[in-house]
């Protein structure tokens, strides 16, 4: 099941309060200004900054910080 368009319209990045975009594979929500990817697990977006995947300048995932 895909994320509902109405839900996507009201969700905002928890860090900057900016707009989120659904990834092409529909497995996450991306904040381009913050370069963060919030994963969608079992149809639930995980909107926690501490659990977001950091993205590089080309919006590709970075390896987890140690």
N, CA, C and O atoms as a Tinker XYZ file with bonds, in Angstrom:
   264  protein
     1  N      0.837000   -1.183000    0.000000    73     2
     2  CA     0.000000    0.000000    0.000000    64     1     3
     3  C      0.882000    1.247000    0.000000    63     2     4     5
     4  O      1.801000    1.367000    0.811000    81     3
     5  N      0.598000    2.163000   -0.908000    73     3     6
     6  CA     1.377000    3.395000   -1.020000    64     5     7
     7  C      0.906000    4.403000    0.026000    63     6     8     9
     8  O     -0.202000    4.316000    0.556000    81     7
     9  N      1.785000    5.354000    0.301000    73     7    10
    10  CA     1.422000    6.402000    1.254000    64     9    11
    11  C      0.330000    7.289000    0.627000    63    10    12    13
    12  O      0.393000    7.619000   -0.557000    81    11
    13  N     -0.634000    7.653000    1.408000    73    11    14
    14  CA    -1.780000    8.436000    0.961000    64    13    15
    15  C     -1.339000    9.847000    0.571000    63    14    16    17
    16  O     -0.549000   10.471000    1.280000    81    15
    17  N     -1.848000   10.345000   -0.550000    73    15    18
    18  CA    -1.507000   11.689000   -1.041000    64    17    19
    19  C     -1.869000   12.760000   -0.012000    63    18    20    21
    20  O     -1.121000   13.721000    0.170000    81    19
    21  N     -3.017000   12.601000    0.666000    73    19    22
    22  CA    -3.421000   13.579000    1.682000    64    21    23
    23  C     -2.439000   13.615000    2.843000    63    22    24    25
    24  O     -2.137000   14.685000    3.372000    81    23
    25  N     -1.939000   12.442000    3.242000    73    23    26
    26  CA    -0.943000   12.386000    4.319000    64    25    27
    27  C      0.347000   13.052000    3.868000    63    26    28    29
    28  O      0.946000   13.823000    4.618000    81    27
    29  N      0.777000   12.760000    2.653000    73    27    30
    30  CA     1.999000   13.360000    2.128000    64    29    31
    31  C      1.891000   14.879000    2.089000    63    30    32    33
    32  O      2.872000   15.580000    2.340000    81    31
    33  N      0.708000   15.387000    1.775000    73    31    34
    34  CA     0.509000   16.839000    1.706000    64    33    35
    35  C      0.645000   17.529000    3.065000    63    34    36    37
    36  O      1.026000   18.698000    3.120000    81    35
    37  N      0.341000   16.831000    4.157000    73    35    38
    38  CA     0.410000   17.482000    5.471000    64    37    39
    39  C      1.711000   17.183000    6.230000    63    38    40    41
    40  O      2.041000   17.879000    7.191000    81    39
    41  N      2.445000   16.156000    5.801000    73    39    42
    42  CA     3.712000   15.849000    6.488000    64    41    43
    43  C      4.770000   16.895000    6.154000    63    42    44    45
    44  O      4.814000   17.408000    5.036000    81    43
    45  N      5.610000   17.204000    7.117000    73    43    46
    46  CA     6.713000   18.143000    6.921000    64    45    47
    47  C      7.962000   17.557000    7.574000    63    46    48    49
    48  O      7.873000   16.729000    8.480000    81    47
    49  N      9.103000   17.988000    7.110000    73    47    50
    50  CA    10.370000   17.545000    7.699000    64    49    51
    51  C     10.400000   17.977000    9.169000    63    50    52    53
    52  O     10.184000   19.150000    9.471000    81    51
    53  N     10.665000   17.046000   10.079000    73    51    54
    54  CA    10.700000   17.422000   11.494000    64    53    55
    55  C     11.882000   18.328000   11.854000    63    54    56    57
    56  O     11.871000   18.978000   12.900000    81    55
    57  N     12.886000   18.370000   11.000000    73    55    58
    58  CA    14.060000   19.206000   11.292000    64    57    59
    59  C     13.844000   20.654000   10.843000    63    58    60    61
    60  O     14.057000   21.587000   11.618000    81    59
    61  N     13.418000   20.838000    9.582000    73    59    62
    62  CA    13.300000   22.203000    9.044000    64    61    63
    63  C     11.859000   22.635000    8.787000    63    62    64    65
    64  O     11.604000   23.788000    8.441000    81    63
    65  N     10.923000   21.713000    8.955000    73    63    66
    66  CA     9.495000   21.958000    8.696000    64    65    67
    67  C      9.201000   22.176000    7.215000    63    66    68    69
    68  O      8.141000   22.688000    6.855000    81    67
    69  N     10.155000   21.780000    6.352000    73    67    70
    70  CA     9.990000   21.950000    4.909000    64    69    71
    71  C      9.227000   20.805000    4.263000    63    70    72    73
    72  O      8.800000   19.855000    4.919000    81    71
    73  N      9.074000   20.932000    2.958000    73    71    74
    74  CA     8.325000   19.965000    2.154000    64    73    75
    75  C      9.102000   18.658000    1.992000    63    74    76    77
    76  O     10.331000   18.656000    1.912000    81    75
    77  N      8.370000   17.563000    1.946000    73    75    78
    78  CA     8.950000   16.240000    1.733000    64    77    79
    79  C      8.505000   15.710000    0.381000    63    78    80    81
    80  O      7.406000   16.011000   -0.084000    81    79
    81  N      9.369000   14.916000   -0.250000    73    79    82
    82  CA     9.042000   14.284000   -1.528000    64    81    83
    83  C      9.152000   12.779000   -1.370000    63    82    84    85
    84  O     10.077000   12.279000   -0.730000    81    83
    85  N      8.210000   12.067000   -1.950000    73    83    86
    86  CA     8.234000   10.613000   -1.942000    64    85    87
    87  C      9.339000   10.147000   -2.886000    63    86    88    89
    88  O      9.446000   10.648000   -4.006000    81    87
    89  N     10.155000    9.201000   -2.450000    73    87    90
    90  CA    11.221000    8.683000   -3.308000    64    89    91
    91  C     10.622000    7.902000   -4.474000    63    90    92    93
    92  O      9.469000    7.475000   -4.419000    81    91
    93  N     11.414000    7.720000   -5.527000    73    91    94
    94  CA    10.939000    7.007000   -6.716000    64    93    95
    95  C     10.487000    5.592000   -6.382000    63    94    96    97
    96  O      9.505000    5.101000   -6.940000    81    95
    97  N     11.204000    4.935000   -5.469000    73    95    98
    98  CA    10.837000    3.562000   -5.105000    64    97    99
    99  C      9.724000    3.507000   -4.058000    63    98   100   101
   100  O      9.291000    2.428000   -3.652000    81    99
   101  N      9.268000    4.683000   -3.627000    73    99   102
   102  CA     8.166000    4.827000   -2.654000    64   101   103
   103  C      8.479000    4.181000   -1.297000    63   102   104   105
   104  O      7.577000    3.742000   -0.583000    81   103
   105  N      9.774000    4.133000   -0.957000    73   103   106
   106  CA    10.184000    3.538000    0.317000    64   105   107
   107  C     10.665000    4.571000    1.318000    63   106   108   109
   108  O     11.174000    4.219000    2.383000    81   107
   109  N     10.505000    5.859000    0.979000    73   107   110
   110  CA    10.950000    6.894000    1.892000    64   109   111
   111  C     10.466000    8.271000    1.488000    63   110   112   113
   112  O      9.980000    8.486000    0.378000    81   111
   113  N     10.613000    9.198000    2.425000    73   111   114
   114  CA    10.286000   10.602000    2.208000    64   113   115
   115  C     11.582000   11.395000    2.334000    63   114   116   117
   116  O     12.318000   11.244000    3.309000    81   115
   117  N     11.855000   12.237000    1.346000    73   115   118
   118  CA    13.124000   12.941000    1.294000    64   117   119
   119  C     12.934000   14.430000    1.508000    63   118   120   121
   120  O     12.041000   15.053000    0.934000    81   119
   121  N     13.802000   14.989000    2.358000    73   119   122
   122  CA    13.884000   16.438000    2.524000    64   121   123
   123  C     15.170000   16.876000    1.828000    63   122   124   125
   124  O     16.267000   16.618000    2.322000    81   123
   125  N     15.033000   17.534000    0.690000    73   123   126
   126  CA    16.220000   17.929000   -0.075000    64   125   127
   127  C     17.066000   18.979000    0.640000    63   126   128   129
   128  O     18.290000   18.842000    0.656000    81   127
   129  N     16.471000   20.037000    1.241000    73   127   130
   130  CA    17.304000   21.034000    1.932000    64   129   131
   131  C     18.133000   20.440000    3.080000    63   130   132   133
   132  O     19.290000   20.818000    3.267000    81   131
   133  N     17.551000   19.525000    3.837000    73   131   134
   134  CA    18.266000   18.905000    4.972000    64   133   135
   135  C     19.111000   17.714000    4.535000    63   134   136   137
   136  O     19.968000   17.241000    5.281000    81   135
   137  N     18.859000   17.232000    3.311000    73   135   138
   138  CA    19.511000   16.023000    2.798000    64   137   139
   139  C     19.303000   14.854000    3.766000    63   138   140   141
   140  O     20.251000   14.194000    4.192000    81   139
   141  N     18.023000   14.622000    4.100000    73   139   142
   142  CA    17.639000   13.520000    4.972000    64   141   143
   143  C     16.555000   12.688000    4.297000    63   142   144   145
   144  O     15.695000   13.214000    3.590000    81   143
   145  N     16.613000   11.378000    4.530000    73   143   146
   146  CA    15.620000   10.444000    4.014000    64   145   147
   147  C     14.956000    9.758000    5.198000    63   146   148   149
   148  O     15.613000    9.118000    6.019000    81   147
   149  N     13.641000    9.907000    5.265000    73   147   150
   150  CA    12.857000    9.264000    6.319000    64   149   151
   151  C     12.238000    8.010000    5.719000    63   150   152   153
   152  O     11.406000    8.096000    4.816000    81   151
   153  N     12.641000    6.846000    6.217000    73   151   154
   154  CA    12.169000    5.587000    5.668000    64   153   155
   155  C     10.698000    5.359000    5.973000    63   154   156   157
   156  O     10.171000    5.853000    6.970000    81   155
   157  N     10.042000    4.603000    5.100000    73   155   158
   158  CA     8.666000    4.168000    5.321000    64   157   159
   159  C      8.736000    2.670000    5.611000    63   158   160   161
   160  O      9.152000    1.880000    4.764000    81   159
   161  N      8.323000    2.295000    6.818000    73   159   162
   162  CA     8.348000    0.889000    7.236000    64   161   163
   163  C      6.928000    0.435000    7.527000    63   162   164   165
   164  O      6.226000    1.049000    8.331000    81   163
   165  N      6.506000   -0.633000    6.875000    73   163   166
   166  CA     5.157000   -1.173000    7.052000    64   165   167
   167  C      4.100000   -0.084000    6.867000    63   166   168   169
   168  O      3.149000    0.024000    7.640000    81   167
   169  N      4.296000    0.719000    5.820000    73   167   170
   170  CA     3.391000    1.813000    5.448000    64   169   171
   171  C      3.348000    2.955000    6.455000    63   170   172   173
   172  O      2.425000    3.769000    6.418000    81   171
   173  N      4.329000    3.034000    7.356000    73   171   174
   174  CA     4.385000    4.101000    8.353000    64   173   175
   175  C      5.680000    4.892000    8.167000    63   174   176   177
   176  O      6.767000    4.325000    8.284000    81   175
   177  N      5.582000    6.203000    7.875000    73   175   178
   178  CA     6.802000    7.009000    7.759000    64   177   179
   179  C      7.442000    7.197000    9.138000    63   178   180   181
   180  O      6.772000    7.566000   10.103000    81   179
   181  N      8.730000    6.941000    9.209000    73   179   182
   182  CA     9.485000    7.085000   10.457000    64   181   183
   183  C     10.047000    8.509000   10.472000    63   182   184   185
   184  O     11.091000    8.781000    9.879000    81   183
   185  N      9.350000    9.400000   11.149000    73   183   186
   186  CA     9.662000   10.829000   11.107000    64   185   187
   187  C     10.527000   11.264000   12.287000    63   186   188   189
   188  O     10.213000   12.239000   12.969000    81   187
   189  N     11.600000   10.546000   12.519000    73   187   190
   190  CA    12.532000   10.869000   13.595000    64   189   191
   191  C     13.868000   11.274000   12.982000    63   190   192   193
   192  O     14.470000   10.505000   12.233000    81   191
   193  N     14.328000   12.475000   13.298000    73   191   194
   194  CA    15.584000   12.969000   12.736000    64   193   195
   195  C     16.734000   12.016000   13.061000    63   194   196   197
   196  O     17.597000   11.783000   12.215000    81   195
   197  N     16.754000   11.467000   14.272000    73   195   198
   198  CA    17.839000   10.563000   14.672000    64   197   199
   199  C     17.863000    9.258000   13.884000    63   198   200   201
   200  O     18.900000    8.597000   13.818000    81   199
   201  N     16.740000    8.879000   13.287000    73   199   202
   202  CA    16.667000    7.637000   12.511000    64   201   203
   203  C     16.709000    7.879000   11.006000    63   202   204   205
   204  O     16.707000    6.926000   10.227000    81   203
   205  N     16.746000    9.135000   10.592000    73   203   206
   206  CA    16.788000    9.457000    9.165000    64   205   207
   207  C     18.138000    9.071000    8.574000    63   206   208   209
   208  O     19.161000    9.075000    9.259000    81   207
   209  N     18.115000    8.739000    7.292000    73   207   210
   210  CA    19.336000    8.407000    6.553000    64   209   211
   211  C     19.879000    9.700000    5.962000    63   210   212   213
   212  O     19.165000   10.429000    5.273000    81   211
   213  N     21.145000    9.977000    6.238000    73   211   214
   214  CA    21.781000   11.176000    5.676000    64   213   215
   215  C     22.053000   10.951000    4.192000    63   214   216   217
   216  O     22.362000    9.838000    3.768000    81   215
   217  N     21.935000   12.029000    3.407000    73   215   218
   218  CA    22.159000   11.959000    1.968000    64   217   219
   219  C     23.331000   12.867000    1.587000    63   218   220   221
   220  O     23.563000   13.900000    2.215000    81   219
   221  N     24.066000   12.461000    0.543000    73   219   222
   222  CA    25.164000   13.303000    0.071000    64   221   223
   223  C     24.616000   14.407000   -0.833000    63   222   224   225
   224  O     23.401000   14.532000   -0.989000    81   223
   225  N     25.506000   15.210000   -1.431000    73   223   226
   226  CA    25.069000   16.343000   -2.254000    64   225   227
   227  C     24.303000   15.904000   -3.504000    63   226   228   229
   228  O     23.575000   16.702000   -4.094000    81   227
   229  N     24.462000   14.642000   -3.909000    73   227   230
   230  CA    23.723000   14.095000   -5.053000    64   229   231
   231  C     22.459000   13.342000   -4.607000    63   230   232   233
   232  O     21.812000   12.668000   -5.409000    81   231
   233  N     22.120000   13.469000   -3.319000    73   231   234
   234  CA    20.959000   12.834000   -2.714000    64   233   235
   235  C     21.042000   11.313000   -2.704000    63   234   236   237
   236  O     20.030000   10.617000   -2.783000    81   235
   237  N     22.274000   10.811000   -2.604000    73   235   238
   238  CA    22.495000    9.369000   -2.440000    64   237   239
   239  C     22.756000    9.091000   -0.967000    63   238   240   241
   240  O     23.391000    9.903000   -0.293000    81   239
   241  N     22.278000    7.954000   -0.451000    73   239   242
   242  CA    22.483000    7.646000    0.964000    64   241   243
   243  C     23.963000    7.558000    1.343000    63   242   244   245
   244  O     24.772000    7.000000    0.602000    81   243
   245  N     24.300000    8.110000    2.497000    73   243   246
   246  CA    25.643000    8.008000    3.054000    64   245   247
   247  C     25.684000    6.808000    3.997000    63   246   248   249
   248  O     24.655000    6.424000    4.553000    81   247
   249  N     26.866000    6.214000    4.183000    73   247   250
   250  CA    26.957000    5.122000    5.152000    64   249   251
   251  C     26.642000    5.621000    6.554000    63   250   252   253
   252  O     26.899000    6.784000    6.868000    81   251
   253  N     26.090000    4.760000    7.398000    73   251   254
   254  CA    25.764000    5.171000    8.780000    64   253   255
   255  C     26.999000    5.692000    9.519000    63   254   256   257
   256  O     28.097000    5.159000    9.354000    81   255
   257  N     26.818000    6.720000   10.323000    73   255   258
   258  CA    27.915000    7.270000   11.140000    64   257   259
   259  C     28.238000    6.279000   12.252000    63   258   260   261
   260  O     27.353000    5.613000   12.789000    81   259
   261  N     29.498000    6.199000   12.578000    73   259   262
   262  CA    29.931000    5.266000   13.618000    64   261   263
   263  C     29.913000    5.918000   14.970000    63   262   264
   264  O     30.249000    5.279000   15.968000    81   263
